[in-house]
Amino acid sequence: MRQMSWVPQALRMFLVVLAIAAMLGGAVLAGAAEVAYPKRAIDAVVPISAGGATDTWARTIMPYLSKKWGVPINVVNKPGGSGVIGTAAVLSAAPDGYSVVVDGHIIPAVTAIQADCPFKWDNPTPIAKMVSGPLAFAVPADSPWRTLKEALEDIRKNPEAITAGVGGVSMPAVFALAKLFDSVGIDFKRMNRVIFDGSSPTMAALAGKHVMLTSQPLIDAIAMLKGGKIRVLAISSSKRSPNLPDIPTGKEQGFSAYDRQTFGGIAGPANLPPAIVKVWADGLKEALQDRSIVEKLEARETIVDFLGPEEDKKFLETQYKENVAIAERLGLRK
Amino acid sequence: MESIQNLLLGFSVALQPYNLFFCLVGSLIGTLVGVLPGLGPAASMAILIPFAAGLPPTAAIIMLTAIYYGAMYGGSTTSILLNIPGEAASVVTCLDGYQMARQGRAGPALGISAISSFVAGTIGLIGLVFLSPVLVDVALMFGPPEHFGLLVLGLSVAVSLAGKSLAKGLAAAAFGLLLAAVGIDPQSGLSRYAFGVTSLMGGFDVVVVVVGLFAIAEVLSNAEEPAFEIFQGKIAGLWPNRKDLRDSAAPIARGTVVGFLLGLIPGVVPPVITFVSYDLEKRCSKHPELFGTGRIEGVASPEGANNACTSSGMIPLFTLGLPTTASLAVLLGALMIHGLQPGPMLFVQQKEFVWGVIASMYVGNVMLLVLNLPLIPLWVNLLKIPYPLLAPAILVICVIAAYGVRNSLFDVWIMLAFGFLGYVMRKLEFPAIPLIIALILGDRLENALRQSLTLSRGSLLVLLTRPIAAGFLVIAIASVGYSLYYQYQRRRV
């Protein structure tokens, strides 16, 4: 959509001119460069609509790389189809490093659920995991449950009487809750699961007491929490958030299975040359050490959780396998 | 009285030259974005976030908010002039606005749209200042059954806008519901009617379909007419006359109230709000049969509703971090980037920021009125371009609009296909509006129904035992009944 706005276009022209100048200058000064990448504008596709967590992560981090590399990086939103469309668009592009996808949990989740998904979890070339953030186990403000333990004991007695809100079948909430309930012997399938269209509507339904519990990214829960509409019984990280020292983790209450995170990484089309992967991974590693970027992320309850290409691939594989197991048990895998 | 003190504090912030400047910049960009179809406010706000990140928080949010309401002002321009809705919210403005333009009354249509936007934006802000705390709790009472009731009421509008033949209207609506089912099923995550085509998995975008059905179909049917009769050469006045203003006063007021109230509820998107207000106006009018032929009320009310919901949408955003539209979701992202956490505490801890932004919306509304009114003669003169030259330009704009929605060439083909479909539908006298209403509401309706049934474990009674939901359903049934009775009466005469 950027192509049509005058202001950024003027800016982009300016950047292109700058980039050409920088490249000419660089070539003369440095002689033979290691990899002649990047040479022109890069499309970083965000497969969800503007304003979501993944989108803000991309828009916080990409300007740093754009400046460092001297080429424009266009953050392009291609939403729709639970993230399948934007991801598939990048995977069908040339593996030249000029289109990458900024992915949340999407690739290992949709491929675990949708049999007709046009790609498999291991089709993309993983570049890096960038960030992660905890989920919050939340209940309405007047819920009788004070702790995670109380909640789980009550749910175990009669799972049929419980109504849980989830923000979409392939969202982290489903997997996080399923994993937690599974670890204490509660059958998530017996619970009444109401599926909403993303995190915000789920939180609204929780605050309006239309559902009894949910698990959403912590960042999406804070406003309701501070507004006294909901309570957060546990977060899924290994330690408490410095911004919210009163909220315990699942682990410290004895439920270490509540450990799933929302996360963001970058991937490219299959067969992306290792040299280009390295340029990206090195660049991202540097960007994620920048003080101002880290601060902006932390304000969004997001922590830097960098994994290079190799570790990222292993991480995605673990996620995928866990997701498949959960999806099969819940009868979600079709 | 505290509200007034706070508002004064807000104005002292908003009127600082630095903040005024960014309010103006935002209003200008917003108007531009609204006028250019395809580039919606959400996308342009997102593009500017990195730039805004370098500004002080107050100036940044003032600018982004100005883009949002500025786009609402500008969105009606291409709807009125060329029958191209810049975004889904201005679809309904095409109905009477474009007909007014064809009758040489583009000036009054644009004028009343700007005035209505201004009045509604201003009244909406007063509501925002005084009513916000009370209304948030009401909005939260809307669970799936309540949404379902409201959406059925929205769908019932399709019946009253069906045109001459109710059967053809219902057929068009049914087709719209089918189109809405294409894509990934929000409840199970499986794809429906996509036939393995990845681009179809995202479903049909409303703007893409509407640009085809309205703008392309219009160009095609105009191609049959003598080129110089499409816009009646004589331009009957540049400004709304006294009668126009008198006719519009009550519609603007009603549109404002409808827009403000519905704008508070998360999930009720602006196109639904504008359709509901248009339908209400038609029912209040003494000449409902003239709607769609260039009635100024048909422009005044939805434009007011559109802008009032912009103001009221700020309430759930600031107090609960709950965005009611895609643009507000981007604004939420921008708040977070600046380390501002929405919630009631925001009003206490960041008084100057919150009230500065609210006051700036008032200032911005004045700026937009001053900006937009002088532009009207310029826009109207655009229609003096001979149609054979204007038509290719319209087609180009349509292609850009369709591409811009999701950066996808596939959508351009879809738009062209719907252009031909729209042309055929016109020939066979099938109305396009019920199709569009059904397409907009279809997936939400399905979602709300399935969520309600999950909540009630399969019992349909949940729709009747919850008072708000039942109330909406009763109004919807009464409204359809009245439309049928009215049509029956008219046929007998």
Chai-1 contact restraints between the chains, C-beta under 6 A:
chainA,res_idxA,chainB,res_idxB,connection_type,confidence,min_distance_angstrom,max_distance_angstrom,comment,restraint_id
A,M1,B,L39,contact,1.0,0.0,6.0,A-B,restraint_1
A,M1,B,A43,contact,1.0,0.0,6.0,A-B,restraint_2
A,M1,B,G404,contact,1.0,0.0,6.0,A-B,restraint_3
A,R2,B,I47,contact,1.0,0.0,6.0,A-B,restraint_4
A,M4,B,L39,contact,1.0,0.0,6.0,A-B,restraint_5
A,M4,B,G404,contact,1.0,0.0,6.0,A-B,restraint_6
A,S5,B,L39,contact,1.0,0.0,6.0,A-B,restraint_7
A,S5,B,S44,contact,1.0,0.0,6.0,A-B,restraint_8
A,P8,B,I47,contact,1.0,0.0,6.0,A-B,restraint_9
A,S49,B,A326,contact,1.0,0.0,6.0,A-B,restraint_10
A,A50,B,A42,contact,1.0,0.0,6.0,A-B,restraint_11
A,A50,B,A43,contact,1.0,0.0,6.0,A-B,restraint_12
A,A50,B,A46,contact,1.0,0.0,6.0,A-B,restraint_13
A,A50,B,V330,contact,1.0,0.0,6.0,A-B,restraint_14
A,G51,B,A329,contact,1.0,0.0,6.0,A-B,restraint_15
A,G51,B,V330,contact,1.0,0.0,6.0,A-B,restraint_16
A,G51,B,G333,contact,1.0,0.0,6.0,A-B,restraint_17
A,T56,B,G333,contact,1.0,0.0,6.0,A-B,restraint_18
A,R59,B,I49,contact,1.0,0.0,6.0,A-B,restraint_19
A,R59,B,P50,contact,1.0,0.0,6.0,A-B,restraint_20
A,P63,B,P50,contact,1.0,0.0,6.0,A-B,restraint_21
A,V76,B,N407,contact,1.0,0.0,6.0,A-B,restraint_22
A,K78,B,R406,contact,1.0,0.0,6.0,A-B,restraint_23
A,K78,B,N407,contact,1.0,0.0,6.0,A-B,restraint_24
A,G80,B,G202,contact,1.0,0.0,6.0,A-B,restraint_25
A,G81,B,I184,contact,1.0,0.0,6.0,A-B,restraint_26
A,G81,B,M201,contact,1.0,0.0,6.0,A-B,restraint_27
A,G81,B,G202,contact,1.0,0.0,6.0,A-B,restraint_28
A,S82,B,I184,contact,1.0,0.0,6.0,A-B,restraint_29
A,V84,B,M201,contact,1.0,0.0,6.0,A-B,restraint_30
A,I85,B,T198,contact,1.0,0.0,6.0,A-B,restraint_31
A,I85,B,M201,contact,1.0,0.0,6.0,A-B,restraint_32
A,I85,B,G202,contact,1.0,0.0,6.0,A-B,restraint_33
A,A88,B,T198,contact,1.0,0.0,6.0,A-B,restraint_34
A,I113,B,G189,contact,1.0,0.0,6.0,A-B,restraint_35
A,Q114,B,G189,contact,1.0,0.0,6.0,A-B,restraint_36
A,D116,B,S191,contact,1.0,0.0,6.0,A-B,restraint_37
A,P118,B,T198,contact,1.0,0.0,6.0,A-B,restraint_38
A,V169,B,G189,contact,1.0,0.0,6.0,A-B,restraint_39
A,S170,B,G189,contact,1.0,0.0,6.0,A-B,restraint_40
A,V194,B,Q451,contact,1.0,0.0,6.0,A-B,restraint_41
A,V194,B,T454,contact,1.0,0.0,6.0,A-B,restraint_42
A,V194,B,L455,contact,1.0,0.0,6.0,A-B,restraint_43
A,I195,B,Q187,contact,1.0,0.0,6.0,A-B,restraint_44
A,D197,B,P186,contact,1.0,0.0,6.0,A-B,restraint_45
A,S200,B,L322,contact,1.0,0.0,6.0,A-B,restraint_46
A,S200,B,P323,contact,1.0,0.0,6.0,A-B,restraint_47
A,P201,B,G267,contact,1.0,0.0,6.0,A-B,restraint_48
A,A204,B,P266,contact,1.0,0.0,6.0,A-B,restraint_49
A,A204,B,L322,contact,1.0,0.0,6.0,A-B,restraint_50
A,A207,B,L140,contact,1.0,0.0,6.0,A-B,restraint_51
A,G208,B,L140,contact,1.0,0.0,6.0,A-B,restraint_52
A,G208,B,M141,contact,1.0,0.0,6.0,A-B,restraint_53
A,G208,B,G143,contact,1.0,0.0,6.0,A-B,restraint_54
A,H210,B,G143,contact,1.0,0.0,6.0,A-B,restraint_55
A,I222,B,Q341,contact,1.0,0.0,6.0,A-B,restraint_56
A,A223,B,L320,contact,1.0,0.0,6.0,A-B,restraint_57
A,A223,B,G321,contact,1.0,0.0,6.0,A-B,restraint_58
A,A223,B,P342,contact,1.0,0.0,6.0,A-B,restraint_59
A,A223,B,G343,contact,1.0,0.0,6.0,A-B,restraint_60
A,M224,B,L320,contact,1.0,0.0,6.0,A-B,restraint_61
A,K226,B,G343,contact,1.0,0.0,6.0,A-B,restraint_62
A,K226,B,M345,contact,1.0,0.0,6.0,A-B,restraint_63
A,G227,B,L320,contact,1.0,0.0,6.0,A-B,restraint_64
A,G227,B,G343,contact,1.0,0.0,6.0,A-B,restraint_65
A,G227,B,P344,contact,1.0,0.0,6.0,A-B,restraint_66
A,K296,B,I337,contact,1.0,0.0,6.0,A-B,restraint_67
A,A299,B,G339,contact,1.0,0.0,6.0,A-B,restraint_68
A,R300,B,M336,contact,1.0,0.0,6.0,A-B,restraint_69
A,K334,B,L190,contact,1.0,0.0,6.0,A-B,restraint_70
